[in-house]
């Protein structure tokens, strides 16, 4: 699965890890994150993330 980086603070969403502190289980793809999910570090929305090549 692809990783995504926050363009504001450089936090990386890794689907293999998820975001368990915010209820996102490991194995959850970026596309399957809820629309209201925000970066756990700086609070911006999914639209501020870019796919890591």
N, C-alpha and C positions, 0 to 999 in steps of 0.2 A: 504494500500500500504506500501511496505517496505521502510525504511529509509536507507540511505547510509552515511558512515562517511569517510572523507578524511583522508588517512593514514599519510599525511604530517602535516596537521595543526589541525585536529580533527573537522573541520567544518562539520555539518550534513546537508545533503540534505533531506528535508522532502517534499514528493510529495504533501501533502495537502497544503503546503505553496508555493512551487515552488521556482523560483528565479526571481521575477518580475522586479527587477532592471536590469536584463540581458535578459528580454523578455521571460522568461519561466513562463507560467501561472500556477496558483494553479491547482492541479489535474493532472499535468504532471508526469507520472511515470519515474523513473530513466532510464529505457530501452528506453523511447521515447525521451530522451534528444538528441539534435543534436550531431553528432560525434565530432564536434569542440568545444563543450561546455567545459568550464574549471571552476575549483573551484573559486568562487568569492573572496575568501580570499587570496589564495596563488598562483592560476593560473595553478595548475597541471590538467592533463586530467582525463577523466572518468576512465581510467585504474588504477588510484591511489585511487579509492574508494572501500570500502568494505561494504557489506551488514551488517546492524545492526540486531542482533538476539534479 
